[in-house]
């Protein structure tokens, strides 16, 4: 008996399936004749949080499964697909208990965003102080729930980190990143390249010292020759994004730049979670390109499927 292939749906696919015009596609995915399993992860729970009732019903209707990293306990990335029952109600309840931790983690993205060229109207000192305050505020809820805990150590650590961040001059880095992305994307040279060629093209635009360091840390097929830590594939995918593999989509400017940047980082997290599945399925062309290049260069067997939204209305 052949095993069922596991399809990891990007969150944009789940959100499209909520639309009334996707009724027939939902039925086809949930039908007994559909021999693939649909998978989701903790990253989805974070993104589905504000509409959890509808997503709970959808996950149950699709008979989806939850993708878990079996190496998580030891902080290791494991490419083996460990599938658990969906249990969306329980997972949303757990998220509620840990929501302050998620908020603190998202606050940590602000300095990275600034390093890559965001929030240019602010100084690094300002960014560091805001990040320190937001993390402290988010985690303060945990200390209220555990009155015997001592938060002084946390505040001391955050203050030290803030001081270290404040001493970094990012302006030279901004210029280097802009030059890198401009050189990599000028004339859209990657349009006809295969996924691995795109990565090699990006690396060719780095200076020799930086390129050698990158290739030493991430040689081609690196996931096949050494164990990875949890989050390492996310970091690699996000590094490719930072080097210019996909268009920036305005994530570094505008009133919603922080939310857009966080969403881009979650794309990289989805790519890691999907690495334990057979297929990564998305409507987002940028996410599809980033996933394909990440898997091809890292030496991971996950394939990508880029859907067209018009297929929703014409499917089955």
Number of C-alpha atoms within 10 A of each C-alpha: 3 5 7 12 13 23 24 31 22 24 23 14 17 18 14 15 18 15 11 10 13 17 14 16 17 22 14 14 18 21 13 9 8 12 14 16 19 24 27 25 23 17 15 19 20 17 14 18 16 10 11 16 13 12 21 19 14 19 20 15 14 17 16 26 23 21 24 19 21 16 16 13 9 9 13 16 23 19 21 14 18 15 20 12 10 19 14 22 15 10 17 20 12 12 17 14 11 14 19 19 17 16 15 19 15 18 20 17 16 21 20 11 20 21 20 21 19 20 19 16 7 10 14 23 17 13 19 24 17 17 22 22 17 18 22 19 14 18 20 15 14 17 13 11 9 10 9 8 10 10 15 9 9 14 15 11 12 19 17 13 15 22 15 12 16 18 11 11 13 17 16 9 13 17 12 14 19 16 14 20 21 15 19 22 18 9 9 11 12 18 9 9 11 13 19 17 15 25 22 15 17 20 20 14 17 20 10 11 8 12 16 14 11 13 13 11 10 14 14 17 15 17 18 11 11 8 13 17 14 19 16 15 22 19 15 16 25 22 14 20 21 17 23 21 24 19 14 14 11 11 20 19 15 11 9 11 16 21 12 17 23 16 14 19 20 19 24 25 23 24 27 25 28 29 25 25 24 20 20 26 23 22 18 18 15 19 23 23 19 23 27 25 22 28 24 19 20 21 16 18 15 22 18 23 19 15 15 11 14 8 11 19 13 11 12 10
